[in-house]
Amino acid sequence: MEKHVTYKTKGVCSTQIDFDLRDGHIYNVKYTGGCRGNTQGVARLAEGMEAEEVVRRCKGIECRGDNSCPNQLALAIEANL
């Protein structure tokens, strides 16, 4: 099963995250806005990874207080599992 997700971020520099969820894995992660190097790095590292593993690794990462672009990706994935 494949699902395209568009997630509006909250409290971070990026404004949106798009990704595909296919058979429990994450593909084609694209951030809109944010710190380009960091968001590209997170997107590439998550490519093909099991969705629950991305959540485990990224949830709770802090950048601005208790939030970050990786944390927002984890929340987006959780909301769509």
LUMVEXTOR-16593 format. One record per atom (N, C-alpha, C, O): residue in one letter; x, y, z. Coordinates in steps of 0.2 Angstrom, whole numbers, plus 5000, padded with zeros to 4 digits. Layout:
N
aXYZ...
end
This chain:
81
m500449945000m500050005000m500450065000m500950075004e500350114996e500750174995e500250234997e499650234995k500550285001k500150345003k500650405002k501250405005h500450454999h500850514999h500550565005h499950565006v501050585008v500850635014v501150705013v501750705011t500750755015t500950815015t500750845022t500150845024y501250865026y501250875033y501450955034y501950965032k500950995037k501151065038k501451065045k501151045050t502151085045t502551085051t502251145056t501951185054k502451135062k502351185068k502951195072k503251155074g503051265073g503651285077g504351275075g504751275079v504451265068v505151255065v505151295059v504651325057c505751305057c505951345051c505651315044c505351355040s505551255044s505251225038s504451235039s504251235044t504151235033t503451245033t503051185031t502451185033q503351135028q502951075026q503451025025q504051035023i503250965026i503650905024i503150855019i502550845021d503450835014d503050785009d503550725009d504150725009f503150665009f503450605009f503050545007f502350555007d503250495004d502850435003d502950385008d503550365010l502450355010l502450295015l502250235011l501650225008r502650185010r502550125006r502750065009r503350055011d502350025011d502449955014d502849965020d503349925022g502650015024g503050035031g503650065030g504050065035h503850085024h504550125023h504450195021h503850205018i504950235022i504850305020i505250315013i505850295013y504950355009y505350375003y505150445001y504650475003n505550474997n505450544994n505350594999n504850634998v505750605004v505650655009v505850725006v506450725004k505450775007k505550835004k505350885009k504750895011y505750925012y505550985016y505451045012y505851055007t505051085014t504951155011t505151205016t504951205022g505751235015g506051285019g506451245024g506651185023g506651285029g507151255034g507851265032g508051295027c508251235036c509051235035c509151185030c509151125031r509351205024r509451165018r509851105019r509651045018g510451115022g510851055023g510651005028g510650945027n510351035033n510050985038n509450945036n509350885037t508950985033t508350945030t508550895024t508250845024q509050915020q509250865015q509550805018q509450755016g509950815023g510350765027g509850715030g509850655029v509350745033v508850705037v508450665031v508250605032a508250695026a507850665020a508250605017a507950555016r508850615016r509250565013r509350505018r509350445016l509450525024l509550465029l508950425030l508950365031a508350455029a507750425030a507550385024a507150335025e507750395018e507550365012e507650285013e508150255014g507050255012g507050185012g507050155019g506950095019m507050195024m507050165031m506350145033m505850175031e506350095037e505750075040e505450135044e505850175048a504850155043a504450215046a504550215053a504750265056e504450155057e504450155064e505150175067e505250195072e505650155063e506350165064e506550245064e506850265068v506250275059v506350345058v506050385064v506350425067v505450355066v505150385072v505550375078v505650425082r505850315079r506250305085r506850345085r507050365091r507150355080r507750395079r507650475080r508050505082c507150495077c507050565076c506550605081c506650655083k506150565084k505650595089k506050615095k506450585098g505850685097g506150715103g506850745102g507050775106i507050745095i507650785094i507450865095i506950885092e507850905098e507750975099e508151015095e508751005094c507951075093c508251125090c508051195093c508451235095r507351205093r507151265095r506651245101r506051225100g506951245107g506551215113g506451145112g506951105112d505851125112d505651045112d505451025105d505150975104n505751055100n505551035093n506051045088n506651075089s506051015082s506551015077s506250985070s505650965071c506550995065c506350975059c506350895059c505850865056p506850865062p506750785062p506250765067p505850715065n506050805072n505550785076n504850795073n504450755073q504850845069q504150855065q504050795060q503550775059l504650775057l504550715052l504350655056l503850615054a504550645062a504350585066a503550595068a503250545067l503350655070l502650665071l502250655065l501650625065a502450675059a502150665053a502050595051a501450575049i502550555052i502550485051i502050445056i501650415054e502150465062e501650435067e500950445066e500550405066a500750505064a500050525062a499850485056a499250485055n500250455052n500050425046n500150345046n500050315041l500350325052l500450245052l499850215054l499850155054
end
